[in-house]
């Protein structure tokens, strides 16, 4: 139940700030920019550390940046928009072009601002489909987001409170004037927000209650990418009449390659998540999944493969392939990844920190990271994985026989393909996946295994709050809710606002946080 005060004096305030930000993913950017604009800021984070999901993101899609200019690349927001329209039906579906262009039009400004704050980037092209290089790959540590943004926030005087969960918005005559929160000790506190509240609470993938409303039981059991994301901001906003869009949901999950991958500051380890299961090119060429018994357990190309991975013993599976597939995974020697991809000679494996779109060489650079194994024989590979040698050899022999016969009798996986621009994805999320020829055997070394410890759920669409171009949350009656703003791809992402391309969600997080912070700081205080 939301508190609606007839008078601001009808409650006792435990703290006061110009701006209260809830969530420290994109919310960190909002806090920094609001404080830079002269506002006092309190940031609430329910988790025990700041950073949210952005600390696991490292690739940004942007135009008109200083990084591009230094590389001699002439780019513009209009060119970026035109390219996106060619690549995805997203750009012309559901209308709302003004909302869709928010992150495109401000992406360069945000990357430049991040460079000012201390981020460094490597420029990269969108593999196979980019017209000019627009991917900006962070080259700082895996925790660059919370470390750099957090440091600046503290220097600017932002009061950061972790283990503090926002519970309800406090309103007066329909406008938001504060927020209630629960501290780590269980105490309820009321915080006055003189200028406004920014919600940056992420998606609902950490909430089985939310997911059970819309998804199959198997999808519900897939853990969210960031467990604290349980839809708190969505619930609080709905309680005061906020409109919601995207109840016709689209979600996907994928196996997560985990690893203790040292970053380049040599002080932290992190985990990685690839596109492997969603990457039809990679999987269709001969990669197989085996469990801790050394056995295949699924059609790796099926929609159920992710769920099957998650249901294995210890949520662990191994993605096995041989030199036959590895030959397609090397970085093109001439550096032209687009031409190599279009000709079917090379394609990247996944996204990795520092590398961005990563090839086999990038994985091998971190061999000691505990997430890839390489061996000269199947027997040696089994030993490195702790698997039964006989079982793994039998599994690979069975797979090779399937490739030779052109029929997977065990799981019905498709073996033979013509060149195919396969269109995949849900409503408004159609994406081209190219399949080059038939599946390969696993018959010659070196042999490789990527280790995955369960799948993660990525909720890309709905339920989402609806905002106007100032990022002010809209009421069901279509008017802005005074002093309430929202930012971040989890809370706002949908086919209304974000394109399904690599780096776009991170850019959207940064742009909306940046703009929300600047905007709320300019709102006149209510007292």
N, C-alpha and C positions, 0 to 999 in steps of 0.2 A: 504494500500500500504506500503510495507516494504522499509525502507531506506537502500540503498546500497551505501556505501561511497567509492569513489575512493581513498580518503585520509582520515586518521583519524583526520586531521585538518579541514575538511570541515564542521564540526558542532561545536557548543559550548556545552561543557559538563557541566551539572549542578552539577554533583557529580561523584565521581570515587571510585571504589572498585575493589579488585581482583576478587570477585565473587558476582554476583547478583542472589538471589534466589527469585522466584516468587511463592507465596503461602506458608502458614504457617502450613499446616498439616504435611505431610512427609517432607515438606520443612524446618520445624524447625530442624529436625534431620540433614538435609543437612547443614544448617547454622551452627549448633553447631560443626559438625565434620570438616567443612571447616575452621572455626575459630580456632578450636583446633589444626589443622594442620598448623596454622600460617597465614592463609589468612585473609585479611580484607573483610568484608561481609556486603552487604546491603540486607535486606529482605523486599520485598514488599507484602502487604496484602490488598486486595480490601475491605474486611470487616472491621468493626470497632473494631475488636478484633482478636487476634491471636488464633490459635488452629485448625482451619479447622474441618474436619470431625473426625479426631482422638480423639478429646475431647469427642466424643460420643462413642468411642470404648474402650473396657476394657478387651479384651480376646485375647491372642496371642498363636499361635501354633508353638512350637519350640522344637528342639532336642539338646542334648549335652550341656545343660545349667548347671550352678552351682546350680540352684534351684533343678534340678533333682539329681545331684550328692549328694547334702546334704540329699536328701531323699533316697539315696541308689539305684538310678535307673541308669542302664547302657544303654545308648542310643547312636545312631549315625545318621548322615545324610543319610547314605546308608540304614539303617533300616527304617528311616522315609520315604524315597523315595519308598522303596519296599512296604511298607504298603499302601502308596497313590496309587500305581499302582494296588493294589488289590481292593481298594475301589472305584475307579472312572475311567471311560474311558478317563478322562482328560489326564492322564499321558502318554497315548500312541497315543493320537490324535494330529494332526497338526504338529507333529515333534517338533523341537526346544527344545530338552531335555536340552541343555546347558542353555537356558533362564529359563526353568521351575525350574531348580535346583538352581538358584541364591538365592532365599529366603530360600530354604531348607538348603543349604550348609552354609549360614551365619546367620541362625536364632539364634543359640546358642550364637554366638559372640555378636549379637545385644542385646539379653536379658541380658547377662552379663554386657554389656556396660550400659544398662538402670539401672541395680542395682547400678553400680558405680555412676550414676547420681542422685540416690535417689529413684527410683521406688522399690516397694516391690510387691511380687507375691505370690499367693496361687496356688499350683499345682493341676490339675484336669485331669481326663481321658476324652477322647471323648466318650460321652455316647453311649453305645451299640457297637461301632465299633473301639474303640481305642485298640491298642495292649499294649502300655505302656502310662502312664500319660504324655501328652505333652501340655495340655492347661495351660497357665500361666495367671491367673486372677489378674489384677491389684488391689491392696488393698489400694492404696492411695485415694485421693479425686476423685470425678467425673471430675474434671478439672486438673487432674494430668499432662496430656500432655502439655497444654499451660503453666501451672504454673511452672513445673519442667524444661521443655525444654526452656521456655521463660526466666526463671531466669538465667539459664546457658548461654544462648545466650547473654543476656545483660552483664553478668559478663565478657564474652569473647570479648566484644566490638562490637557485631553485631548491626548495625544501623537498627532498626525495624521501618518501616513506615506503619502504618495502614491507611485505607481509601485512599489508593494509588493503582490505577489499572494499571497494565501493558497493553500497547496498541499495541506495535509492536517491533520486533527485529531489531536492527541495524546491518547491515552486511557490510563487506568489502571483495570484491573478494570471496564471498561465505562463509566466516567465520563470526561467530557472535562476535561482539566486544562491544555490548552494548544494551540498551533497552530504549524505550520511555515509559513514564507512565504519567497518569493524577492524579494530586493531588486532595485532597478534595475540594480545592477552584476552581478547574477546569483548573489549569495551566498545560501545557505540559512541562515535563522535560526530559532531556536526561542523562542517567546514563552510564558511561563507565564501562565495565566489562573487566578488564585486563586479567583475566584467563578464564572466561567463565560464562555462564548463566545456571541456573538449573530451569527448569519448574516443578512446583509441584502444578498445578492449578486445579486438580481434574477432575471430569467427567462432563457430560453435562445435568445432571438431573434437574438443575435449569433453563434450557432454553427451553421454549416451541417451540422456532424456531428450535432448533436442533431436539427435540423429534418429532415434527410434520412431519419431513422428513421420519420417519421410523415407527411410531406407530399409533395406532388407536386414535381417538379423545378422548376417555375415558382415555387412558393411558397418553395422553398429559396433561390432566387436573389434574393428580395426582402430587402434589408438590414433588420436589426433597428432598432427605434427608438433603442436605445442599444447601440452596437456592443460595448462591454466586457462586456455581459451574455451570458456563454457557459456558464452552468450550473455554475459552480465550486462554489458552496455545495451544490448538489444532489448533485454527485459526491462531495464530501468527506463529506457526511452519509450517503449511501448506503454508502460504504465502511465505516462503522461500524454498519451495520444499520438505518439510518433507513427508515421506510416512505414510500412514494410513492403519491400519488393523482392521477388525472386523465390516465392514459395513453390514454384515448379523448379525443383532443385537439380543441380548437376554437381556430381562429386566424383572424384576418382582417388584411388589409392595405388601405391606402388611399393614394391620391396625397397628397403632402405639399405644401402651398403654402409655398414658401420665400420669405423676404423679409428684407431688412435693416431690421428694424423697430426704430427707436429707442425705448427705454423712457423712462419719465418722469423718470428721473434723468439722462438724456442722456449716458450713459457706456458704453452697451453696445448691441450689436445682436444680434438673435436670429432664430430661424426659427419658423414657425408650422405647425401641422398641423390641418387642418379635418376636418369630418365629410362634406365635400362628396360624395365618391364613395359613401359609405354612406348619404347622405341622399337617399332616393328622392324626397322632395318636391321638393327643389331640382333635381336632375338631370332628373327626368321632365318638368318644365315647359318644357324647351327648351335646357338647357345642352348644348353639344357639346365634345368633345375634338379638338383638332387638333395635329399635330406640327410640327416645324420646317420641313417642306415645305409647310405650310399646308393639310394634308389630314386629314380624319377617318381613323381607323384602327381603330375598335372600336364595338361596341354599348355605349354608355356605361352602360346599366343592367345589363349582364351581369356575371356573377361573374368573368369574365376581364378586365374593363376595367382593373383595377388592374395586372395583370401586363402588359397591353398598353402601358400608360403607361410602365412601367419598362423596356420593351424598345425604346423609341424612341431616336432619335439623341440623344446626350448626356443620356439619361434625362429629357428635357424635353418637356413638353406644355403646351398652353394651353387653359384652360376658357373657352369663348367664349359670351357671351349678349348679348342686346339689351335694349332698354327694355321689351319685352313681358314678359320674365321679371323684370327689375329692379323692375317695379311691385309684385311680390309680396314683395320682399326689404327693403322699408323698415320701419323700426321703427314700430309702431302709434302713431298720434298721441295716442290716449287712454291709452297706456301699458298697456293690457290685452292682453298678448301671448297669453294663453290664449284669450280670445274671438276674437281675430284669427286665430289658428291654427285653431281649431275651425271657423270659418266659411270657411276657405280663402283669406282675404284677405292673410295675411302669415305668413311663417315665417323663422326665423333661418338664416343661411348656414353657420355653423360656430362653433367656439369660438375666441376670440382672447384674448390677454393683456389685462388691464384691463377689457375689455368683457364677458368671459364669453361668453354666448350673443350672437353678433355679427350685426348687420344690415348692410346695404350702407353705411349712414352710418359705421359703425365701420371698414370697409375703406377708405372714401374719406378718412378722417381720416389714414391713413398712406399716401397716394398716393405720397409720395416714398420709400416703403420698398422700392420695386423689385419688389413682388409683385402689384400690380394696375395695369392700364392702362385708361384711359378715352379714347374718341375719338368725334368726331361723325360719322365715316364709316368704312366698312370699309377704305377706302384708307388713311386716317390710322392706323387701328388696326394694319394690316399694317406700316406704316412704323415705328410704335412698337415692334412686336415683332420687327422685322427679318425679316418674312416676305414672300414673293412676293405682290404685290397681286392679281394675276390668279388665282393658285391659291387664295388665301383667299376671294376673291369667288365663284369657282366652287364651292368647298366650301359656302359659306353658301347660295348659290342652290340647290344640290342638296338641302341640308337643308330649305329652305323648300318646295321642290317635294314632298318627302316628307311634310311636315306637311299640305300642301294635299291630297295624294292619300290620306293616312292610311296610307301604306305606305313603310317604309324599305327600298328594294330593295338598298341597298348593304350594310347590316349586319344587317337584320332586327330593328331596335329597335322596340319597341312604341310607337306614336304616340298612340293613343286609349285613354282610360281612363274607366271609371266611377269614382265615388267608391269608394275601396277602403281598408279597414284591412288592409293587407298585413302578414302575420306573417312575419318573416324571422329568420335566425339559426340557429345550431347547437343541439345538444341542450342544454337548460337555458338557452339564450340568446335565446329568442324575444322579439322586440321589434316593436312596432307602427310601421309606416311608412305614413303617410297620403298618398294621391295625389289631388290635386284637379283633375280634368278632364284635358283633352288637352294634349299638348305644344304649345308656342308657336313661331312663326316667329322668326327673327332678322332683322327687317325694318325696324326704326326705331331711331334713336339716342336717347341715347348708347349706344355699344357698349362692352362690357367684356371684359377678359381677365384671368383669374387665372393666374399662372405657377406651374407645379409642376415640381419637379426630382426626379422619381422618387418611388417609393412607399416606404413604411415598413411593416414588419411589426409588428403588435401581437399578442402572444401572451397571450390572456386565460385560458387554461385548460390547465394541465398541461404537463409533469409538475411536480407540486408536492409539497413536504414536507407531512406531516400533523403538526399540533400539537394540544395540548390547550388549554383555556381560559386557561392561564397562559403560552401561547406556547412551551411546552417541546416539543421535537421528539420524536415518538413512534417507537419501535423497531418493526420488523416484528412483533415479539411483543407489540405493543400497550402496552408500558410506556414511560414517559418515559425518554429518555436523560439521565442526570444532567448538569447544568451546560451543556446545549446548548439554545439558544433560537433562534428564527427570526422574522423580521418582513419586511414589505413585500409588495406585491401580486404582484410577479414571482415570488417564491419560494413564496408561499402561495396566490395567487389561484386560485379555481376556483368552480364553482357551489356548492361547500360553504360558501363564506364571503362572497362579494361579489355585490352586486346589479348588474345591467347598466344602471346609470343614470349620467348625467353627474355627475362629481365624486366618485363612490363609491371609485374606485381610489386617488385622491389621499388621501381621508380615511382609507381603510384603511391606506395607507402611514404616515400620521402616527400613527394610533391604535396600530397594532401596534409601531411603533418606540418610541413613548412608553411603552407598557406593558411591552415587553420590557426597556427600560432600567431602569425602576423595579423590575421583578421581579428581574432578575439581580443588581442591587445589594444585594438583601436575602438572597441565598444565602450561607450560612456558608462561609467560605474552607476549602479542603481541607487547608491546613497552618497 
